């Protein structure tokens, strides 16, 4: 986007707010990645793929859907899927309803990896984010995050299944 200088730079409260958000966006992924690699030998990206599959109907999703959830190119996801397949945590098959698509399936050992990684990940997320907020602030953060995500893309991101769906 080019401008002719008519749009003023961020200053004051705008700049303070943006710098706080930008700092979290830069610092949080590295800390989450380090914990998951240390405790479960998976990257945050790989954990997200396995977690989404573990919570998907029948433990499978189209690779294109996974790439959208992960904000990833199919190429990046395919490289991660190859690593996960090599560890026996997922497999890929042609979609029987439309062979142009590929399905990713979580394996039993992939579910076990999610179960292994989840407690430490949940503890860290609570410690770094959720427990630092009041219940009202957590709801606000959820709404704020969804509004920002809606400005980035029209489609919704990954959401946990409804407790009623279980």
Secondary structure in CASP SS format (residue, H / E / C, confidence):
PFRMAT SS
TARGET T0000
AUTHOR 0000-0000-0000
METHOD secondary structure of the structure
MODEL  1
X C 1.00
X C 1.00
X C 1.00
X C 1.00
X C 1.00
X C 1.00
X C 1.00
X C 1.00
X C 1.00
X C 1.00
X C 1.00
X H 1.00
X H 1.00
X H 1.00
X H 1.00
X H 1.00
X H 1.00
X H 1.00
X H 1.00
X H 1.00
X H 1.00
X H 1.00
X H 1.00
X H 1.00
X H 1.00
X H 1.00
X H 1.00
X H 1.00
X H 1.00
X H 1.00
X H 1.00
X H 1.00
X H 1.00
X H 1.00
X H 1.00
X H 1.00
X H 1.00
X H 1.00
X H 1.00
X H 1.00
X C 1.00
X C 1.00
X C 1.00
X H 1.00
X H 1.00
X H 1.00
X H 1.00
X H 1.00
X H 1.00
X H 1.00
X H 1.00
X H 1.00
X H 1.00
X H 1.00
X C 1.00
X C 1.00
X H 1.00
X H 1.00
X H 1.00
X E 1.00
X E 1.00
X E 1.00
X H 1.00
X H 1.00
X H 1.00
X H 1.00
X H 1.00
X H 1.00
X H 1.00
X C 1.00
X C 1.00
X C 1.00
X C 1.00
X H 1.00
X H 1.00
X H 1.00
X H 1.00
X H 1.00
X H 1.00
X H 1.00
X H 1.00
X H 1.00
X H 1.00
X H 1.00
X H 1.00
X H 1.00
X C 1.00
X C 1.00
X C 1.00
X E 1.00
X E 1.00
X E 1.00
X E 1.00
X E 1.00
X C 1.00
X C 1.00
X C 1.00
X C 1.00
X C 1.00
X C 1.00
X C 1.00
X E 1.00
X E 1.00
X E 1.00
X E 1.00
X E 1.00
X C 1.00
X H 1.00
X H 1.00
X H 1.00
X H 1.00
X H 1.00
X H 1.00
X H 1.00
X H 1.00
X H 1.00
X H 1.00
X H 1.00
X H 1.00
X H 1.00
X H 1.00
X H 1.00
X H 1.00
X H 1.00
X H 1.00
X H 1.00
X H 1.00
X H 1.00
X C 1.00
X H 1.00
X H 1.00
X H 1.00
X C 1.00
X C 1.00
X H 1.00
X H 1.00
X H 1.00
X H 1.00
X H 1.00
X H 1.00
X H 1.00
X H 1.00
X H 1.00
X H 1.00
X H 1.00
X H 1.00
X H 1.00
X H 1.00
X H 1.00
X H 1.00
X H 1.00
X H 1.00
X C 1.00
X C 1.00
X C 1.00
X C 1.00
X C 1.00
X C 1.00
X C 1.00
X C 1.00
X C 1.00
X C 1.00
X H 1.00
X H 1.00
X H 1.00
X C 1.00
END
